[in-house]
Amino acid sequence: MSGPTRPGTPRLGRLAVLGAVTAFAMIGLQQALYGPAIPQLREAHGITAAGAATALSVHFAGAIIGVLAMPLARRLGVPDGRFLAWSLIGVAVGALAFPLAPEWPYALLAAFVAGVGFGGLDGGVNQVFTEVYAEGGHGMLNLLHGCFGAGAVAGPIAVGLLPGYGWSFAGCALLALLALPALRTLSGPVRPVRPARRGQPADPTRPADEDGTEAVGRPADVTGARVGARRPAFPVGTALSLGFLLFFVLHVGLETGAAGWETTHLIATGWSAAAAATATSGFWLAFTAARFAVVPLCRRYPARVIVFGCTGLTVLAAAATLVDPIAPVGYGLLGAAVGPLFPTGLAWLAEYRPGLTPTVVAVSMAGGIALPPAIGLAVGVAGPTAIAWAMVLMAVAGLGTVLGLARLRPAGSGPVAPAVDVDAAQV
């Protein structure tokens, strides 16, 4: 099946999509390696648990820089494929150097380098996918992020099975190098421009009309649509941008907060450490499975509908974590609810503000760094019950943000033909 395409927007080739999903599985694996490696890191470098945990913070600091580098690279004329190839090399170099570092400061430097590559891939591939699959492409985005989740599930298993954490990081570097030739072919949409009407010079930054000539004298409105198209019935400036940024910060805070504090909460309710850790693995399995499971639903429902449903489900799931006997079920349900939110939310964002993608990815990382420690402060004041209440508060705030964004939708806007066929069989 092949859907209609917009003028000038190519569908990604199979090789490029294969490189993208491999790269995302690799960065999911990379991110998940630091936590399980903490005991071995403490022994190897003679540091405290808190000191070992700084590796992940340094990783995310580098990742924010990598995400924001994508728009800069485009302004400098660097092809997307070349930028992403260098990001893969950054991951490979950092992942190889991290376990080989003779002293802890050098290990942190390696984590920073790997983080920059991580961020370049995260922001860059998300940017290209939200452009190429701008409408109706949330199935492909969920497929992409499902592979990230699969890598995250494999990370702790790899650390536990392989002799030494260094082998896991070496495997991550190998995957990065294997993905490089395929991802090198990935590029964003190209908008052909022909000579403008009335003798005006062509502007390569403006899209062509369907007849191949550039639109002249039609200023773009704030959503990028030309005058004469449906204009939005709302000011899509600061309010819309801040609304999406808040949604993603809350979502990532809920995701990382639940994954990071579930074990502590369940132990406080009487579960053994081993059983609580197993339940946390269940959170990630449900998280990943939901991303794959939602792909066929994306053919029938627009991105905003899936975001509404999943966000509402997070409230019910978070409320279930307040009840001790069913708290593990609540966390599992919470994993399934938050799993599709990030990729589907990006597809929804792309309908109105696709250029905001790098900023959203960067700011969401900052939320993932800040909110889990805030939960820790609450636990220090009110005890482990504060964990479940924090889940409820973030879920309710997320639902409120989504409802607010729904009120900012253009009046009378209807479904738009997909940019490309979103059949997962493209992979």
PARO-647056 format. One record per residue (C-alpha): y, x, z; residue in three letters. Coordinates in steps of 0.2 Angstrom, whole numbers, plus 5000, padded with zeros to 4 digits. Example, Ala and Ser with C-alpha at 12.3 -4.5 7.8 and 13.67 -1.06 7.14 Angstrom:
497850625039ALA 499550685036SER 
end
This chain:
500050005000MET 501750074996SER 503349995002GLY 505050004994PRO 506150154996THR 507950174998ARG 508850274984PRO 508750464987GLY 507550455002THR 505850534999PRO 504350495009ARG 503650645018LEU 502150735010GLY 500450735018ARG 500650915021LEU 502250895030ALA 501650755041VAL 500150855045LEU 501251005051GLY 502350885061ALA 500850805071VAL 500050975074THR 501751045080ALA 501950895092PHE 500250915099ALA 500551095101MET 502251065111ILE 501350935121GLY 500051065126LEU 501451195129GLN 502351085141GLN 500851035151ALA 500251205154LEU 501551265167TYR 501151145181GLY 499251175181PRO 499551365180ALA 500651375196ILE 499251435207PRO 498751575195GLN 500651615193LEU 500851635212ARG 499451755213GLU 499951855198ALA 501751875202HIS 501751855221GLY 502951705221ILE 503151545230THR 502651375223ALA 504451335221ALA 504751495212GLY 503351465200ALA 503951285196ALA 505651365190THR 504651415174ALA 504651225169LEU 506551215173SER 506951365163VAL 505851295149HIS 506851135148PHE 508551225149ALA 508051325133GLY 507351165126ALA 509151075127ILE 509851225117ILE 508551205104GLY 508851025102VAL 510651045100LEU 510451185087ALA 509751075074MET 511450985069PRO 512251165069LEU 510951235058ALA 511151085046ARG 513051115046ARG 512751295042LEU 511651245027GLY 509951305034VAL 508551205027PRO 507551095039ASP 505951175035GLY 506651345038ARG 507451295055PHE 505751215061LEU 504751375055ALA 505851485066TRP 505651355080SER 503751375079LEU 503951565079ILE 505051555095GLY 503651455103VAL 502351575098ALA 503251725104VAL 503751645121GLY 501951585124ALA 501151755120LEU 502451845131ALA 502351725146PHE 500651775152PRO 500951965147LEU 502551985157ALA 502452125170PRO 503752045181GLU 504251865185TRP 506051885177PRO 505251935161TYR 504051785162ALA 505551665164LEU 506451745149LEU 504851715139ALA 504851535145ALA 506651515140PHE 506251575122VAL 504751465121ALA 505851325127GLY 507151345114VAL 505751335101GLY 505051185109PHE 506751095109GLY 507051145090GLY 505451065086LEU 505650915097ASP 507450875091GLY 507150935073GLY 505550835069VAL 506250685078ASN 507850695068GLN 506950705051VAL 505650565055PHE 507050445061THR 507950475045GLU 506550465033VAL 505750315042TYR 507450245046ALA 506850055045GLU 505150005050GLY 504550175054GLY 504150155072HIS 502350165068GLY 502550345062MET 503550395076LEU 502250325088ASN 500950415079LEU 501950575080LEU 502250555099HIS 500450505102GLY 499950675096CYS 501150745109PHE 500250645122GLY 498550705116ALA 499150885118GLY 499850845136ALA 498150775141VAL 497250935134ALA 498451055143GLY 497751035161PRO 495951035154ILE 496251195145ALA 496951285161VAL 495451225171GLY 494151275158LEU 494751445151LEU 494651605161PRO 496451635166GLY 498051535161TYR 498451675148GLY 497151605136TRP 497851435136SER 499651505132PHE 498851605118ALA 497951455111GLY 499651365111CYS 500351515101ALA 498951505089LEU 499251325085LEU 501051365082ALA 500651485069LEU 499351375061LEU 500651235059ALA 501951345052LEU 501551345033PRO 501351155033ALA 502951115044LEU 503851235033ARG 503751105019THR 504650965030LEU 506350915025SER 507550775028GLY 508150645016PRO 509050705001VAL 510450594994ARG 510750624975PRO 512650614970VAL 513250594953ARG 515050604946PRO 516150474954ALA 516950334945ARG 518750344938ARG 518550534936GLY 518550574954GLN 517550724960PRO 515850694968ALA 515750704986ASP 514050774992PRO 514250695009THR 514350525002ARG 512850424996PRO 512650364978ALA 512550174973ASP 510950104966GLU 511650134949ASP 511750324953GLY 513650334954THR 514550374970GLU 515550234979ALA 517350274978VAL 518750184988GLY 517550095000ARG 517750175017PRO 516250175028ALA 516350075044ASP 515750145060VAL 513950115057THR 513950205041GLY 513850045030ALA 515150025016ARG 516449885016VAL 515649735008GLY 513949755017ALA 513649655033ARG 514849725046ARG 514349735064PRO 515049605076ALA 515249725090PHE 516149895093PRO 514750015090VAL 515650165097GLY 515650225115THR 514750075122ALA 513250085110LEU 513050265112SER 513150265131LEU 511950125131GLY 510550215121PHE 510850375131LEU 510650275148LEU 509050195141PHE 508250365137PHE 508750445153VAL 508050305163LEU 506450305152HIS 506150485154VAL 506550485172GLY 505250345175LEU 503950435165GLU 504150605173THR 504450525190GLY 502850425189ALA 501850565183ALA 502550695195GLY 502450585211TRP 500950475208GLU 499750595217THR 500850615232THR 501150425233HIS 499250385232LEU 498750515245ILE 500050435257ALA 499150275254THR 497450345259GLY 496750415243TRP 495950585243SER 496850725234ALA 495450735220ALA 495450545218ALA 497350535217ALA 497450675204ALA 496150585193THR 497250435194ALA 498650535188THR 497650585173SER 497350405170GLY 499250385169PHE 499350505155TRP 497750435146LEU 498550265146ALA 500150335141PHE 499450425125THR 498250275121ALA 499650155121ALA 500650255108ARG 499150255096PHE 498750075100ALA 500550015096VAL 500450085078VAL 499649935070PRO 500849825079LEU 502349915071CYS 501849835055ARG 502249655062ARG 503549685075TYR 505249765074PRO 505649915085ALA 506749815097ARG 505449685100VAL 504149815105ILE 505449905116VAL 505849735125PHE 504049695128GLY 503649875135CYS 505149885146THR 504749715153GLY 503049775157LEU 503649925166THR 504549805179VAL 502849715182LEU 501949885183ALA 503149965194ALA 503149815206ALA 501249835207ALA 501450015214THR 502249935229LEU 500549855234VAL 499449995241ASP 497749925235PRO 498249905217ILE 499450045216ALA 498350155205PRO 498150005193VAL 500049985193GLY 500250175188TYR 499050155174GLY 499850005168LEU 501550095169LEU 500850235159GLY 500350115145ALA 502050025146ALA 503150185145VAL 502050275132GLY 502850185116PRO 504650175123LEU 505250345117PHE 504650345099PRO 505050165097THR 506750175105GLY 507150315093LEU 506750205078ALA 507850065086TRP 509250195088LEU 509050245070ALA 509450075064GLU 511250095071TYR 511650275076ARG 510350395068PRO 511550545070GLY 511450525089LEU 509550575089THR 509850755094PRO 511050715108THR 509850575114VAL 508350705115VAL 509450835124ALA 510150715137VAL 508450635140SER 507750805144MET 509150825157ALA 508650655164GLY 506850725166GLY 507550875176ILE 508650775187ALA 507850615192LEU 506150675199PRO 507050795211PRO 508150645216ALA 506550545220ILE 506050695231GLY 507650685241LEU 507250495244ALA 505550535249VAL 506250665262GLY 507350525269VAL 506250365268ALA 504450435266GLY 503250415251PRO 503550225250THR 505250275242ALA 504250335227ILE 503650155222ALA 505350085225TRP 506150225214ALA 504950165200MET 505549985202VAL 507350025202LEU 507250135186MET 506150005178ALA 507449865182VAL 508849965177ALA 507950005160GLY 507649825157LEU 509449785161GLY 510049925149THR 508949855135VAL 509649675137LEU 511349745136GLY 510949845120LEU 510249675113ALA 511949595115ARG 512749735105LEU 511649705089ARG 512549655074PRO 512749465072ALA 511649395059GLY 510749545055SER 509049525048GLY 507549625044PRO 507849775032VAL 506549835020ALA 505649985026PRO 506250155019ALA 504450205016VAL 502750145018ASP 502350165037VAL 500450165035ASP 499650285046ALA 498550335032ALA 499850445026GLN 499250575038VAL 
end
